[in-house]
Amino acid sequence: MAFSFFALSKNAWMRPLTYDHATVSIEVRPSASGVATIYD
């Protein structure tokens, strides 16, 4: 994947993941247990 919308770590990621390009903006916000990881 060129742009991952999940955390690349094993630990809980509690910060939002943000992608901005030209007129597109995507933000993935964590839940109480954090953003999804590659292990979920």
Secondary structure, 3 states (H helix, E strand, C coil): CCCCCCECCCCCCCCCEEEEECCEEEEECCECCECCECCC
